[in-house]
Amino acid sequence: MEELNKDSTVFLSIGSNLGNRFLNIQNAIEQIEETIGKVTICSSIYENPPLDFEAEELFYNCCLELQTSLTIEEVLFKTQQIENKIGRKNKTALAYESRLIDIDILYFEKIIYTSDKIIIPHLKLSERKFVLVPMKEIAADFIDPKLNLSITELVEKCIDNSVLVKTTKSLKLKITQ
């Protein structure tokens, strides 16, 4: 018999290129664990240049997998609350810009979901090496439900030529039994 209140597996991407980038990401993960669900695995942090806009500051990016009992819209609301709490300002332009923190929902189970607030799988993830490389580290065989390709295959097909550097910084996760 199938479990009725089964937690959902969600993949998030977290990035920062302003302030203490490492601390911004660590704070976001701690708040995700407090308000959204249990983080089961987190990738390394990668440093990379901004994509689709100019900025002097390089980004730190990572991906994580978590288990949650929340809905897609609830996870979106909570991630936006976390961004605001850390100090992210509302967008001032139509283009991309530097930010203290950015949390994107990449996948929610294998659901394809579109609303006026969010599109899942994330619309541009297959074009972004800074998402695909850390995602491959934690879920290489995960199949994108829209493109029907594994994360490994998406990395191989990605035309983004950005250079990513794996950092030696280690994020701390809450260990609960």
C-alpha positions as CSV (number, residue, x, y, z in Angstrom):
1,M,0.0,0.0,0.0
2,E,1.3,3.5,-0.9
3,E,2.1,5.9,1.8
4,L,-0.4,8.8,1.9
5,N,1.8,11.5,3.4
6,K,5.0,10.8,1.6
7,D,7.6,13.5,1.6
8,S,8.5,14.9,-1.8
9,T,12.1,15.1,-3.1
10,V,13.0,18.6,-4.2
11,F,16.2,19.9,-5.8
12,L,17.2,23.5,-5.2
13,S,20.0,25.7,-6.6
14,I,21.5,28.4,-4.3
15,G,23.7,31.2,-5.4
16,S,25.3,34.4,-4.1
17,N,27.7,37.0,-5.4
18,L,27.4,39.8,-2.9
19,G,28.7,40.0,0.7
20,N,30.0,36.9,2.4
21,R,28.9,34.5,-0.3
22,F,29.7,31.3,1.8
23,L,27.8,32.6,4.8
24,N,24.8,33.7,2.7
25,I,24.5,30.1,1.4
26,Q,25.1,28.5,4.7
27,N,22.4,30.7,6.3
28,A,20.0,29.8,3.5
29,I,20.6,26.1,4.0
30,E,20.0,26.4,7.8
31,Q,16.7,28.3,7.2
32,I,15.7,25.7,4.5
33,E,16.2,23.0,7.1
34,E,14.2,24.9,9.7
35,T,11.3,25.9,7.5
36,I,11.0,23.6,4.4
37,G,12.4,20.2,5.1
38,K,15.4,17.9,5.6
39,V,18.4,18.4,3.4
40,T,19.6,15.0,2.4
41,I,22.6,15.9,0.3
42,C,24.4,19.1,-0.8
43,S,26.9,19.5,-3.6
44,S,30.2,21.2,-3.3
45,I,30.3,25.0,-3.8
46,Y,31.4,26.1,-7.2
47,E,32.7,29.6,-8.1
48,N,31.7,30.9,-11.4
49,P,31.3,34.2,-13.4
50,P,27.8,35.7,-13.8
51,L,25.8,34.5,-16.7
52,D,23.7,36.8,-18.9
53,F,24.9,40.0,-17.2
54,E,28.1,41.8,-16.2
55,A,29.4,42.0,-12.6
56,E,32.8,42.1,-11.0
57,E,31.8,39.7,-8.3
58,L,32.0,36.0,-9.0
59,F,29.1,33.7,-7.8
60,Y,29.2,30.8,-5.4
61,N,26.7,28.2,-6.4
62,C,25.6,24.8,-5.1
63,C,22.6,22.4,-5.4
64,L,20.9,20.4,-2.7
65,E,18.3,17.7,-2.4
66,L,15.7,17.9,0.3
67,Q,12.6,16.0,1.6
68,T,9.5,18.1,2.3
69,S,5.9,17.7,3.0
70,L,5.1,21.1,1.6
71,T,3.5,21.8,-1.8
72,I,5.4,23.5,-4.7
73,E,3.7,26.9,-4.0
74,E,4.6,26.6,-0.2
75,V,8.2,25.8,-1.0
76,L,8.3,28.8,-3.4
77,F,6.8,31.1,-0.7
78,K,9.3,29.8,2.0
79,T,12.3,30.2,-0.3
80,Q,11.3,33.8,-1.1
81,Q,10.9,34.4,2.7
82,I,14.4,33.1,3.2
83,E,15.8,35.3,0.4
84,N,14.1,38.4,1.9
85,K,15.4,37.5,5.5
86,I,19.0,37.2,4.2
87,G,18.6,40.6,2.5
88,R,17.7,40.0,-1.1
89,K,16.0,43.1,-2.6
90,N,13.2,42.9,-5.1
91,K,14.4,43.0,-8.7
92,T,15.0,46.6,-9.9
93,A,15.4,45.7,-13.6
94,L,14.1,43.2,-16.1
95,A,17.7,41.8,-16.5
96,Y,19.6,39.6,-14.1
97,E,21.7,41.4,-11.5
98,S,24.0,40.7,-8.5
99,R,22.4,39.3,-5.4
100,L,23.0,38.4,-1.8
101,I,21.1,35.1,-2.3
102,D,19.1,33.4,-5.0
103,I,17.2,30.2,-4.3
104,D,15.7,28.4,-7.3
105,I,13.5,25.3,-7.3
106,L,14.9,23.1,-10.0
107,Y,12.8,20.0,-9.7
108,F,9.9,18.9,-7.5
109,E,9.8,15.1,-7.8
110,K,9.3,14.5,-11.5
111,I,6.4,17.0,-11.7
112,I,6.0,19.4,-14.7
113,Y,4.3,22.4,-13.2
114,T,3.5,25.9,-14.5
115,S,1.8,28.8,-12.7
116,D,2.0,32.5,-12.9
117,K,4.6,32.4,-10.2
118,I,6.8,29.4,-11.1
119,I,7.8,26.9,-13.8
120,I,9.2,23.5,-12.9
121,P,11.5,22.1,-14.0
122,H,13.3,25.5,-13.8
123,L,13.1,27.1,-17.2
124,K,16.8,27.7,-18.0
125,L,18.5,25.0,-16.0
126,S,19.6,23.1,-19.1
127,E,21.5,26.2,-20.3
128,R,23.4,26.8,-17.0
129,K,26.5,25.0,-16.2
130,F,26.5,26.6,-12.7
131,V,23.3,24.6,-12.0
132,L,24.1,21.4,-13.9
133,V,27.6,20.7,-12.6
134,P,26.6,20.8,-8.9
135,M,23.4,19.0,-9.7
136,K,25.4,16.2,-11.5
137,E,27.5,15.8,-8.3
138,I,24.4,14.9,-6.2
139,A,22.0,13.4,-8.8
140,A,23.9,12.5,-12.0
141,D,21.2,9.9,-13.1
142,F,18.1,12.0,-12.3
143,I,16.0,12.2,-15.4
144,D,14.6,15.7,-16.4
145,P,10.9,15.0,-16.8
146,K,10.5,17.5,-19.6
147,L,13.6,16.8,-21.7
148,N,13.8,13.1,-20.8
149,L,17.6,13.3,-20.4
150,S,19.7,12.6,-17.3
151,I,21.6,15.4,-15.6
152,T,24.8,13.9,-17.0
153,E,23.4,14.1,-20.5
154,L,22.3,17.7,-19.9
155,V,25.8,18.6,-18.8
156,E,27.3,17.0,-22.0
157,K,24.8,18.9,-24.2
158,C,25.1,22.3,-22.3
159,I,26.4,25.1,-24.6
160,D,27.4,27.3,-21.6
161,N,31.2,27.8,-21.7
162,S,31.5,29.2,-18.3
163,V,34.5,28.0,-16.2
164,L,33.5,26.6,-12.8
165,V,36.0,26.2,-10.0
166,K,35.1,23.8,-7.2
167,T,35.9,25.4,-3.9
168,T,37.3,23.7,-0.8
169,K,34.6,25.3,1.4
170,S,32.3,22.8,3.2
171,L,28.7,23.5,4.1
172,K,27.3,22.2,7.3
173,L,24.0,20.2,7.3
174,K,21.8,19.4,10.2
175,I,22.2,15.7,11.0
176,T,18.9,14.2,12.3
177,Q,18.0,10.6,12.7
